[in-house]
Amino acid sequence: MPTNISYGNTARFVVEFFDTEGALTVPSSATLTVNYVDRASLTATSTDIGLSLTNSFFLGTWSSTGASLGLAVWSVSAPDMSSAASGVIRVFDPDDPDLPT
């Protein structure tokens, strides 16, 4: 199920990594990748955002300002980690009269 974000706002990401045994592990770095349609050119775009480490959490943000209304697919990855978290953001216009109230 997508997470909704109104156009022009920022999505914040907080990520922790665990090994196959379920133990917390802190990789050397982590990257957030967001795939969306660029609002200006109407072309598929992929943006990589380096996440910053605070304690055991990797933190980062993605602004929906450059995205067209619709779905943006995100994933988080780290070196030497076999799996990544992923999800979908729905960018919407809060002033759209067709949105359910």
C-alpha positions in Angstrom: 0.0 0.0 0.0 1.5 3.4 -1.0 2.3 6.1 1.4 0.6 9.4 0.4 2.5 12.7 0.2 1.1 15.9 -1.2 3.0 17.5 -4.1 5.8 19.8 -2.9 6.4 18.1 0.4 9.3 16.0 1.6 9.4 12.3 2.5 11.7 11.4 5.4 13.4 8.0 5.6 14.8 6.4 8.8 16.4 3.0 8.1 18.1 0.3 10.2 19.7 -2.8 8.8 19.6 -6.3 10.3 21.6 -9.4 9.4 20.1 -12.8 8.5 20.1 -13.7 12.2 18.1 -10.6 13.1 21.0 -8.7 14.7 21.4 -5.0 14.2 24.2 -4.3 11.7 25.6 -1.0 10.6 26.9 -1.0 7.0 29.5 1.5 5.8 26.9 3.5 3.8 23.4 3.3 2.5 21.6 4.7 -0.5 18.0 5.7 -1.1 16.9 5.3 -4.8 13.6 6.9 -5.9 12.1 6.3 -9.3 9.5 8.7 -10.5 8.2 10.7 -13.5 9.9 14.1 -13.8 7.2 16.8 -13.8 9.0 19.1 -16.3 10.1 16.6 -18.9 7.5 13.8 -18.3 10.3 11.2 -18.4 11.2 8.4 -16.1 13.8 9.6 -13.6 15.9 7.8 -11.0 17.5 9.7 -8.1 20.1 8.3 -5.7 20.3 9.9 -2.3 23.1 9.1 0.1 21.8 8.5 3.6 23.6 9.9 6.7 24.4 7.8 9.7 23.2 8.8 13.1 23.8 6.2 15.8 22.5 3.0 14.1 20.0 4.8 11.9 20.5 6.0 8.3 18.5 9.2 7.6 17.5 10.9 4.4 14.8 12.9 2.6 13.3 13.1 -0.8 11.4 16.1 -2.1 8.4 15.5 -4.3 8.7 19.0 -5.9 10.2 17.6 -9.1 7.9 14.7 -9.4 4.7 14.4 -11.5 1.5 13.4 -9.7 1.4 9.6 -9.4 3.5 6.8 -8.0 7.2 7.0 -7.0 9.0 3.7 -6.2 11.7 3.8 -3.6 14.3 1.3 -2.3 17.1 1.5 0.2 20.3 -0.5 -0.2 23.7 -0.9 1.4 27.0 -2.5 0.4 27.3 -6.2 1.3 23.6 -6.4 2.3 21.6 -9.1 0.5 18.2 -7.5 0.6 16.8 -4.0 0.7 13.7 -2.2 1.9 11.4 -0.9 -0.8 8.0 0.8 -1.1 5.8 3.2 -3.0 4.9 6.8 -2.5 1.8 8.3 -4.1 2.3 12.0 -4.9 -1.0 13.8 -5.0 -2.5 17.3 -5.3 -4.4 18.1 -2.1 -6.5 20.6 -4.0 -7.7 18.1 -6.6 -11.5 18.1 -6.4 -11.7 14.5 -7.4 -9.9 13.3 -4.3 -12.2 11.6 -1.7 -12.8 13.7 1.4 
